[in-house]
Every structure is written in structure tokens, then in C-alpha cells.
Amino acid sequence: MLPVLITAVLLGVYFSYSRIQDAEQALRERGAAQARYLATAAEYGVVAYNQKFLQNLLNAQHAETGVDFAAIYDTRFKLLASAGEVPSTLQGATEPMEVGDRLVFTAPIDMAPLHATDMFTLHENAPDISGHRIGWVRVGVSLQHLAAINRAMLLTSAGICLLVMMFGIALALRLSRNVTKPIREMLTVVHAIGAGNLHARVEHDAGGELGALQVGINQMTEDLTTSRVGMQQRIREATAALAEQKEAAEHANIAKSKFLAAASHDLRQPIHALGLFLAALKNELHESEQLRILTNIEASVAAMEGLFNSLLDISRLDAGVLEVHERVFPVNRVLDRVRTEFTHQAEAKGLKLLVVPSRALLHTDPLLLQRVLFNLVSNAVRYTDSGGVVVGCRRRNARVLIEVWDSGRGIPEDRQQDIFEEFVQLHNPERARGNGLGLGLAIVERVTRLLNCPLSLRSCPQRGSVFSISVAQSEPGAVVEDLRDSGRRTLSGQLHGLVVVIDDDEEILTAMRSLLTGWGLQVVSATKGCDALAQLDRAPDVLLCDYRLRDGEIGLDVIARFRAIFGAGIPAVLITGDTAPESVRAIKVSGHALLYKPVRPAKLRVLLSKMLPHL
């Protein structure tokens, strides 16, 4: 409607203005023509000074439409005759002028040349006045007539504009009904389809291209509905297949965990007994050759113990029972231990181990961070054939980046994520025992995630790798905790007290008795809690109990029974080779002191020295 309205108004204004200009020009031309006509007609009356003739002539002119007055003057503008009200202010003006609400036109009266055929002739001696000016004529034309004409034209233009608007409205309504409305309906249906409502349809009530478009939209909706049904069916089938695969993977993972837990427990038993027997035997041997052989056996047992401890660490991480003890400590404390632990190992391979000291203070768990660095440096030394390993720190705003650089074999980019999976060893296809089980980096990845210390890797095959750990710095003014164990007891000398040992393996009981009696302790051993209670006549000083016993008995229940009989103050230690996550979680919740098989005799002695009464 707006373009139609603007066009109509502009055209109306333009044509009205043109018509008004034309009317005014026509009025001026008409007034000038009337003045010239009157001048020509008045020539005879002026020459003859015929007042009656002049008056009749003026009356006839005044009777013309739009003429307000008519007057005849002599050459000095002395009024000779007039019709209508003649303005007195005109004087000798000869140009057309506007006076009040009228236009005044002035024309000269000139004497025309005389011919012999004229009705009269002047005396031959009379002066020749042919072609001389003998007077003036004035005609006043009313402007009110022009205003009336202009009003009529304006009304006509307004009427035309109104008719155009009415026609535009009728046309717009028709377009809205026949074009715009169907388009809006189709747009609404398209929006509904976009929102997921595939049941929306367009009513087919138009012809031509719009009708074809409506049919096309409905057909498109039908096709989308069919496609959606098919896609939903495929999604359901894919989801069911994924669910089956997920269930199979979960079953496989559970089976793997159960197998590892059972295998770990069963294998730890003889290794645990072997370690105890070796510790007891060491007290009996004195010859250097025998001690050398025993030392080699102990090294092999320690290697097996490391493998089992890796399985245990994975189980504890999966069970979510590994506790984080954050504190503030200098990073040099961990770096010094790395240097001490791996310098000899690197030199044995002809490598250079460089540990760059740092004054940074960290805020995290130092023992877990040390375990992560030990694993990374151990891998770096193991898989580097020439060159060396560098361990150092970089400050990054509020964090410290601890990096382990090596010049080893490197890791292909497409396998860099695989190395953090369990039992993955890229450079150990023959699964050599000395290279571990492939759990080191899996433990590193889980521990760094637990510590909220992001781990990153950059590596290039045949050029080396860089493992980086981002650790939080301590806040300014933080107090550094002293981690040294000032209360550590010496391992020398005899122990005193009564110790009860309960284990379902006879060999372990025999080894424990030999070891503990060699330390000066009284020992009561049994495979069941009730058998141990039957041998006691007083409360034991310490209770060492296996987690899983015979006939489904649990060490937690045995400890509870002992404390119910002898008092809640009996120190108790749980010993287990079970790595199942649920078992690890249950033991952790109990709060008892815990030792994992195979138990190192030195560690057991330190623990007993703290628990036993001192004489």
C-alpha cells in the first residue's frame, strides 16, 4: 500500500501543480487578450469621443466572466469611461500588475492608418494622426475565479488519489488472499517442519506456481517422514548393537579384573612366602658366596614384587580409594630422589642422566608425584639406547611444568594415545619380563588425572620424547612441611611381644613363624580365627591377619572378633594379595593398617616396631 499511496500523492501533486500553473497562465493570456481586444474596439469611440459607444463597449466587456472592471483613458490616463469599480491607485502603470484580488492588464489605443475606403476621412489639411497613440485601456480580471479553478483541480486530484488508494487496497486484499496468505501458511508449515513436526501439511487451495509449491512442500514432508522413520529404525538398531558391544566389553573388563585379582592373589601367596623364607634364611647364612646367591634371588623376588605392585596400583586407582595428601614441598626433594634412584641405572646403559635443580615450591601430593616421575624416568632410561635423559622444570604463570626429555626411540603420532592404555608396550613385542607389564604409563595417566596435573606428550620417532606434567605452585608465604620421619625406629635389635598370625597358607605361616621368632617375638599362628583364639590365654600385642581366609572367612570379621574379646585397643594389620577394586575399597574403608603381598620383611619390621609395646 505504501508505494501505491506515495505514487498517487506524487502524481496528484505534480499534475495539480501543472494544471494550476496552466490555469494562471491562461488567465494572464486571456486578460491580456481582452485588454488588446478592447483597445482595438475603442479606437473609433476615442477618436470620435463617442461616450455612449465607449460605455456600451465597456459594459459588454465587464459582463464577461471573471472581469471585475474595464476602463478607457486618454493618453494622460484621464478616465474617459469605465464599467465596474476602478482602483484609484493605478495611475500611469502600463505593465500587468496584481492589485488586491485581481490582475490588471493595460493595453494602448493606437490610431490605425486611414484608407480611402474608410467611412470617413479627415480634411486634407488636418494633421496626420495615423499610427499615433490616442489612449489606454485597462481590464481587471478577478483572481477569485482562478482560486475556484485551483480548488476544483485540487479536489479532483484528491478524488483521483482516493480512487487510486481504494484500487490499491482492493488489489492488496486480492494479493493477500491469493498470494501472500498461501505463502504465509507455507512458511508456517516450513517452520513447523524445521521444529520437528513432520505431521504439518499445507492446504492445497492455490493454483499455478503456488499450488505446485504447496504440493512440493507436502511431498517433501512425506519424504522426510519416511526418511525419519527409517533413520530412527537404524538408530535403534545401532544403539542396540552398541549396547551389546558395551555389555560385552563390560563383561570382558569384569572378567579381566576378576582374572587379574584371582591371579594376583594366587601368585602373591608363594612370592610372599618366598620373601619371608629368604629373610629368615638371610639370618642363618654367613658365607659370602651363599649371600651373593641369596641377594640375586632377592633381586628376582623384588622384580616380581614390582610387577604385582603395578597391578595393585591399577586396581586401587580403578577402585577410587587412592587418597591424595596435598602439601607444600620443594620440587628439589623429588628431583633429588629421581637422581639418586636412576643415576646408576642410566650409567649402566652408557646414558647421561641430567636432573636440573629448581627452587620452585609445589602444592600437590609429593609421594604420588614421585611415583609418576619414577615411572616416566624409568621408561625414558629403558627405551633410550644412546644420548641421555634430562629432567627439569619450567615456570608457567601459577604452575610449574616438570618435563622429562629423552633421546630415545620416540613414539609415532598415531600411537601416542595407545601408550596410556593398559598392557601396551610398543617397543616390547616379545614381552620381555625386564620391561614390565606395560602398566607404567597407564598408572601415570590415572595418577596425574587424580592430582589434577595435566599430562602432555611430544614425540618424534628416532629422535626422542618429552613428557610434561603441569603442577600447581604454592601460594606466596606457604609453609613447607618437613616430610622426614623423625620417629623412625632402628631395624637393629630384638623385638618383644606376642604376635598372632592368621593366614590360610601353611607355607606362609611357617615362613612368618621363622621370621618373627628370629626377631625375638612370641608367635601364635593359625589358618582360622577360632583356632588362634583357642591357643591364647591373654590378649596379643599385635594381630597379623590375611584378608581372605578359608571357608569364606574374612579378615575384617576376625579382627572384629578379637577386639570384641580382648578389647578394642588391640593393634591389627591386614595382609592381602587381593587386587579386586571392591576388596581394595572395603579394606580402605575399614581403616586398619594394611600390607600388600608380597610383604617386604624390612617394612613389616618397621611397622611392628611402631605397634609393639617397648620395654
Summary of the structure (lengths in Angstrom):
residues: 615
radius of gyration: 60.7
end to end distance: 111.2
largest distance: 190.2
contacts: 1778
relative contact order: 0.07
helix: 53%
strand: 17%
